[in-house]
Amino acid sequence: MFQRPYVWAADREWSPMWDDIRAAANGVVQDTTDDSWPDEPPRYFLGSIVVKTIQRNPQRIDGSLLIDGQQRLTTLQILLAAARAVAAVAGAETAAGRFAAWLENDAATVHDNFPDDRHKLWPLPQDRDEFLWAIRPPGDLSNCPDPLHQVCRARVWFEEAIADWAGDGVDADDRLTALHSALNDRMQVAMITLEKTDNAQVIFEALNHRGVELSQSDLIKNLLFRLVEDQGQRKEAESLLVNHWLPLDSRRWRLDVTSGRITRNRLDVVLAYWLTIQKQSAVSVEHLFDEFKTWVLDGSHNAADVIKAVREHADLYDRLIDDPPSHEAAVLIDHVVATKTNTVWPLLLSLFSQDQAVPKSEQSVAVSAIGSYLMRRGVCGLTTKDYNNIFVSTLKASAAAEAAETGATIRDTLSGLRAESRWWPSDSEFVGALIGSNFYALSKPRIRAFFVGIENRLRDEQAEDESRIEADNGALNIEHVLPQAWRTHWPLAPSDDPQKALEVRERAVNALGNLTLTNGRLNSKMRNSDWATKRTALGAKSTLLITTSSILASPGASVLRDWDGEWDESAIDARTIWLVSLAISTWPRPEVEDESLDDQSDDDDEPSQDADDLPEDDA
């Protein structure tokens, strides 16, 4: 139950294995040609496997549990099936029959109650359908259930490699027979058989824990299913695997994601979020298994319940990204994803978990507070290095609160922080940063998140298009309306003080009011064109309200009543003011009695985590 899915691939595993087998087979071909058989032919070592004999129903064929070497033995079975298929096509019936004998047991020895015993190897459900396709008999032309599955890819790869080596001439039969002989006589696999009293999962963990092949979540899976058995729930094991854990072994959960300076698979990262919620302390992704093992054993937790809870939170993580529960939650999660503010995820998962039963009104209060806290600090260029502690502390406070007060607790916790590394910027600080001379100096994800937040605010029920846009969209480019290379097409107006006019122009170029979002094609087309060309292009293509309602039209009638359609420093200033007013209302901050910063240490709660701990924020 603790085995992972099949993950071997061409460059690292299939090709080296085939190189050794092909070299051995070439040796047999050469010895056959020379009719010279060495007393001690070269032997090739394919690695080791660990098995454990088990008591079985007397109607079943004797067998063993494969404890370690699953990837290797699965690959060999696929190779044998590919060789059988190539032999069948080449008309090499003897070779095909010999390969088949290593794939299937004699049908006469298989009891009707246990038809699966006809296979020499029987994988777990996550690979079973693809494996049965990979070892299908010659003549079966069915399509692979999942062509992207590594098992299916392995079958195609080995069939092509073996066919290329065997050729299609009269020698194919002899070469394929030589391949069988090489596998039989010149390849070696070491097999270790465990005693009945040996704990298979513990040995599996010991064999793999210090390697790089198994992920942290693989080791956690092994531990949990061992505990299921130890806790007397063996009969539930397969149901727990199939109904709860199996989807977490899929490719999408094994995709690599970057967290801080390290890369882990997606499930490892979400497990770190989940364990952070349980422990209410930041969990290191790098040391996830060790922390999980200590937690689950010291707390005497029921493994079956843990498996179900992990699955529930993984599904919740997916739903929050793919189908957020509200428009405002969608905007916040898009901001978190776009800026990779990963440390807030445990708080978000806890907030929306069914276990907490937080009312929607309180979720709304919390989402507004978190969104404002992140945006204001981001715009003000404040550090993210203490976010681990900030959001874990907020998580603790919200967990201790009544469900009906969760949102207010999160808001008040964040607004009560006083240290500079934790401060929620006031309106004056937020406005000062927005009006600052170089808004473009912020990171690109933060700039996109800001403009997308304003755009989504404008797309209210009165807008023709209420659909939400996303900051996590690589097609969105940050465009300078007055271009950075302005001198060719945007000459300065005559002035009594040319130097001052130049300074004003340079400040305006990177100011908030001069920036907008465009798609890639539009951005490439406009480049450094003059205003008439840009205005025409924007009018023809742009659908974003931050452009159409504040660049192509006056940015708020109350801001610039006599706007004449030209784009210059006064228009940029007016649009900056308009955007600032929207930003304050989009990301409000509660009133705080004493807004002065004090001497509160950044380490009041816990030591700051470094980048290899809970996935750090990249923005």
N, C-alpha and C positions, 0 to 999 in steps of 0.2 A: 504493500500500500504506500510505502514511503518513496518509491522510485519516481524520478522525474520523467517528463516526456522525452522522446527521442530528439536529441539536439545536435548530433554529430553533423559535420559539413565537409565539403570537398577539400578545401585547402589544407585544413589542419588534421583531418582524420582519414577520409576516404582515400585520398591520393597517396599518402604514405603507406597505408595498409595495402593498397593495390600494387604499389611499387615493389614491396617485399614479396607479395604473392606472385607477381609477374616475373620477378627475378628468379624465384624458385622454379616456376613453370618453364622459363627459358632454359634453365639448367637441365630439367628433365628432357626437353626437346633436343637439346644438344647431346645429352647422353644417349638418347634413343638413336639419333643420327649416327653417332660414333659407335653405337652398340658397346658402350663401355660404361659399366656401372660401378661407381666408387663405393668402397666399403663404408666410408664415412662421408656421405654427401653433406653439403652445407645445410644448416637448419636455420630457420628464421623464427624469432620469438614474437608472437602477436599479443603478448600481455597475459594477464591473469584474470580469473573469475573466482568468485566465492559463492558457494552454494550451501544449502542446508537441507538435509533429508527431512521429510515430514511423514507423519502417519496419514495414510489416505484410505478412502473407501476401497475395499478389496476388488470392486468392479473396475477401478481405475488402473491405468498403467503406472508403474512406479515412476516417481519423479522427484524433483527437488525444487526448492525456492531459490531463485537467482538473487543473491544478496548484493553482489558487486560485479561489475562487468556487463551490465545490461546493455549499454551502448555498443560495446564491442561485439557481444554475441548476436544482438539484433542485426548489426551491420553484416556479420558473416552469413546470417541466414538470408539476408537480402541479396548478398553477393552470390550465394548458391542458387537462389531462385533465378537471378539474372543469367547465371551460367547455364542453368537448365533451359531457359528460354532460347538462348543463343544456340545451344546444342540442338534443340528441337527444330529450329529454323534451318540449321545446317544439315539436318538429317543424321546427326551423330546420336543415334538411338542409345548406344551403350553408355556414352558419357551422360546423356540426359537421364537415363535410368539410375546411374550411380549418384548424380546430384540429387535426384528425387528422394533417394533412400535417406539422405541427410536432412530432408525437409519434413518428411511425413513418416509416421509409424505405419506398420502393416495394418491395413484396414481390418483384417481378420482378428486382430488383437484389441480393437477398440470397441468398448461396450456401447450399446445404443443409448444408455443413460448419460454417457459422457462423450459426446461426439467431438468435443474440442481436443480430446486426447490424441487425435490423429496428427496434430501438429507437434513438432519437436519443441517449439518455443511458443509460449502463449503470453502475450503482453497485456498490460493493464488497459482499461477502456480508452484512455486518452490517445493511444496509438493503434488500437485494435483494428478498426475498419481499414485504415491505410496499410497496416501490416498485412492483412489478409489479401489486399489488392496486390501488394508488392510480391507476395509469394504465390500468387494465383498460378494455376497450371497452364501450360502452353495451350494456345487456342482460345483462352479467355480474353476477349477484346473489350471488356468493360472499362469505363473511365475511372480514374482515381477519384475517390470521394472528395479529396482536397489536394489539388495539384501543387499547392504551395507547401504542403506538409513535408518535412524533411525526409520522412520515410519514403514518400513517393518520389522525391527528387533523388534519393539514394538509388532507388531501383532503376530509374532512367539513366543515371550517371554510370552505374556499374554495367548495365546492359550495353551501353554505348562503348565503354572502355573494353569490355571483354570481346565484343563483336569486332572492334577495331584490331585487337590483338590476335584473335583467332583467324581473321580473314574470311573470305567466302569461297576459297578454292577447295581443291580435293584434300588439302592438308588440314582443313578445319577440324575434321573428326579426330585426327591424331593429336592436334594441338589441344583440343578440349579434353581429351583423355589424359594428356600430359598435365593439364591444369588440375584435374581431379587427383592425379597421382601426387602432384606437388603439395596439394592441400592435405592429402592423407599421410604422406611420408616426410615432408620437409618443413612443414609448419608446426609450431608448437604453441600450445596454450597451457599455462599452469592453472590447475584447479585446486582450490582449497575447500575442504568439506568441513563444515562446522559440526560440533557435537549438538545433540538435541537440547542440551541445557544452555547453550550459548545464546545470548540475546542478539539476534540478527541486526536489529536497528542500531544498537550501541556500536557494534563492530562496523557497520556501514558508516556511521558518523565518524568513528575514529579513523577509518581509511580515507575519508574524503574531507574532513574538516579543515585540514591544512593545505589542501590543494586549491586551485583556482577554478576548477571546473564546476563545482557546485555553488549555487548562489546562497545567500543567507536564507532566503525563503525556502530553498530546497532542504536545508538543514532543519529549519523550523517545521516543515511538513513531516520530516522523518521523526522528529521529537514528538510531535503531537500524535501521530498515528501509533507510535510506541506507547505513549501514555494511554491512548484509547484502549489498547490491549491490556496494559498493566492495571487499568482501572476497571477491568471486567466488562468492557463493552465491545468485545471482539466481533459480536454479531452485527454491530452497527457500523463496523469499519467500512465495508464496501458501500453502504448507503451514504456515509459521510463523504467518502471519496467521490462517488458519482454525482450526488445531489448538491454537494457544497464546495468541495475543493477542486474538482476536475476543471471547471471553467478558469480557475486561477493558474492552471498549467498551460493555458493556451498561448499562442504566439503574442497576442496583444499585451498580455501581462508580462511577457519576457522581453519586450522591447527595451532597449537601453534609454535611460533618461539621464540628463546631467543634473547633479545636485551639488552646488558649490563647485569644488574642484574635482569631484569624483563622479564616476559614471556607474550607475547601478541599474538593475532591471526595475521595471515599473512596480512590480509587486513588492520588491524589497523596500522601495520608498514608501508605498502606502502602508506596509506593515510597520514601518518606523512611525508614521503618523498615528496609526492605531495604538501602538504600544505607548506612545507619548500621552495619549488620552488616558490610558489605563494607569500609568505610573504618575501622571501629572508632573513629569519632568522630561526634559529634552532627551531623546534617544538617538544615539549615534547609529547612522546607517552602516558604517564600517564595522561596528561591533554589535550589530543588531541581534545576531543569534545568541551571543553570550548574554546580552541583557535580557532577551526574551526567555532564555533557559532559566536564568536566575529568578525572573519574575514568576514564571509559571510553576516552578518547583517550590519556591519559597511560599507562594500563596496557595498551594494545594488547589489549583484551579481545575475544573473539570474540562478535560481536553475536548470532548465532543462539543461542549458549549463554546469553547474558544474557537474551534473551527467554524462553527455557525456564525459567531460574532465577526470573525475576520471576513468571512464572505459578505455579510451584511454591509460592513463598512466599505469593502471594495466596490460593491454594487452602488453604494451611496456616492462614493467618489466619482464613479462613472456618470451617475445621474446628474451630479452637480456640474460636471463639465459639459455633458451632452444635452441635458434638458433641465436647466436650473428651475427652481420652483417659482420664481418671480422675476419680473423685469429687473428690479434693483439688485437681486442676487446675481442675475446673469451678468450685469455690468461689473459688479465687484469681482466675480470669479474670472471674468475676462481680464480684468486689471491684474489679478493675481497671476494668472497664467502668462500673460504678455510680459510682465515685469519679472516673472519667476520669483515672486515673493513666497517661496515655499514654506517658510516657517509659520505662516498663518493657517495652513491646512488643518492641523489638529483642532484648532479652535472652530473652524468652519464645519468640520465633520461632526464635532460634538454638538454644535449649534443646531444642525439639521438632522441629527440622529433621532430615530423614533424612540430610542431609549430615554432621551431627555424630555420629549413631548413639549417642546417649547412652542407656545402659541405663535401664530403667524405675525401678530402685531409686535411681539417681542423680537422675533427674528428680523423684522423690518428695522426696528430700532438698532439692533446689533449690526446689521449690514450697513446701515447709514453711518454708524460710528466708525466701524472698521475701514470703510471706504474713504471716509474723510481723513482719518488718521494716516492712512497710507498715502493718499494723494497729497495732503498738505506737507507731510515730511518729505515726500519725493520731490515736490516742486521746490521746497526750501533747501534741497540738497543735503538733507541730514542723513546720518549714517544708518545702515541697516544691521550693523554688527551685533547689536544687543537684542534683535528681534526674537531670537530664541527665548530669552528670559522674559521679555515683555509679553509674548503671547502665551507662554506657559503659565505665567502669573495670572494673566487674564482668564485662561482656561480654568485654573484652580478656583478663582473667585466665582466664575459662572457656574461651576460644578457644585459649589457650596450653596448657591442661591436657589430660591424657589423657582420653578419653571416660569411662573408668571412674572418674575422679576429678572429673568436672564438678560434680556436686551439692555435694560437700564443698568444692570450690574456691569456688563461689558463696557457700556458707554462711560459710566462713572469711574471704572477702574482705569480706563485709558486717559480720561480727562484729569484724573488725580495724579498722574505721573509728573514728576517735577525735574528729574535729572535731565541734562541737556540731550543725552543720548536717547531719552524716552519722551521728550516733550511733544505735546500735540500743538503745533503752531497756531497762534492766535490769528484773528482776522488781519491785524496790522502786519504781522510777519508774513502771512500768506500773500497779501496784496503787495508787499514790498518785493517779494520774490517774483511775483508775476510781472510786475512793472520793471523789474531789473533789466539792465541794458542787454543782457545776453541770455534770453530764455532758451535759445538754440543750443547752449552749452550743456543742458541736461541730457541724460542718456536718451537715445531714440525711443526705447520702449516707454519711458516715462512721458515723453512728449506725445507719442501716439495715444497712450492711455488717457492723457488729459483731453486731447481734442475729441477722442471717441466718447469720453464721458460727457462732454458738452454737447456733442452731436446727438447722443441718445437722449439727453435732457430735452433738446429741442423737438425731438420726434414724439411729441405728446399726442393726445387723442385728436387734436385739431390738425395735425400734419397729414398730408396726403399719404405719406409712407411712414408707418409707425414701426417698421421692421428695424431690429437692432443691428448695428454694425459692430464689428469686433476689432479690438486693438491687436489681438493675436492673429494678424493678417499680414503676411509678408508682402502683399500687393500694395499696401498703403505706404505711400512715400510722404515725407515731410517736405513741403514745397515753400520756398521763399517767393512771395509774390513780387516784391522788389528784389531782384536777384542779387546774389553775392557778387557776381561779376556785372555790376550795374553801369560801369562807366561808358560802355559803347552805346547803349540804347536808352539810358536813363540819366541824361546830363543834369547837373545841378542848375537850378535857376540862378540868375544873376543876384549877387548879394554884396552888401557893404563889407561883410566879414566872411570871405570865402573859407577860411580855416574853421570857423565855427560851424558854417554850413556843412563842411565835410565831416566834422565830428558828429553832428546831428544825423547826417545820412548814415554813417557807419553804425551808430547805435540803433538806428531804425531797422537796419537790414535784419538783425538777429532778434529783434523785439518780438514779443508774443503776438502783437497785432499784425505782423507781417507774415506769419506762418499759417499754413493750412495743410490739409491732407488731400492728396490726389492718388489716383491709381497709377501704376507703373507706366502704362502707355501714354497717359496724358502728361505725366511728368517729363518723359523723354521728348515729347513733341514740343513742349513749351520751352524748356531749357532757359536760356537767358534772353528770350525775346522781349520786345518792347511791350508796353502796357496794352496797346490796342490789340496786338496779337494774342497776348495772354487772356485778355478779357473775352475775346471771341472764342478761344479754345475752351475756357472755363464755362462760358455760357452754353456752348454746344454740348459739352460732355459731363460737366460736374453736376451731381445730384445731391451733394452734401450741403445741409443747411448752414453749416459753419462757413461755407463759401458763398452760396447763393444769397443768403440773407444778410451777409455782413461784408462782402467784398464786391459782389456784383450789384448790391443794393446798399443803401445807407445802413451802417451798423447800429440800428436802433434810432428811431426818429428823435427820441428825446436826447440822444447823444450828439448827433450831428445833423441838425435840421436842414442846413444849406449844402449838403453833400452834392458835389457836382459831377460825380462819376470818375474823377481822376484818382489815381493812386499815388499818394505822396506821403510825406511825414505826418501831415495833419490827419489824413485818413487812417494811417497806421496807429496814431495815438488814440483816435476815436474808437477804433476797433479793439484796441487793448483795453480801454475802459469798459467797453461792452462785454468783452470776454471775462474781465475781472468780476464784474457784477454777477454774471452767470455762474462763475466758479464759486463765489462765496455762497450762493444759494444752493448750488449743486452739492457742495461738500461742506455743510455747516458744521460748526463746532459749538458745543454747549458752553454757556457762560461759566466761568470759573472765578470764584471769589478773589483769589490771590494768584495772579498770572505771572508773578515773578519767579524766576528759576532760583533754586536753593542749592545747598551742598549735598543733596541726596546722592549717595554713591551709586554708580552703575551696577554695583555688585551686591545690592541689598538682599536680593532673593537668592541668587546662585551665581557661581562663576560664569562668565561669558563662555559660550561654546565657540569653538573654532570651526573652520569651514568644513571639516570632515565629520562633524556631528550631524544633528538634525539638518536635513537639506537646507543649505544656506541660500540667501537671496542674492541673485546675480545683478540686479539693477542697482 
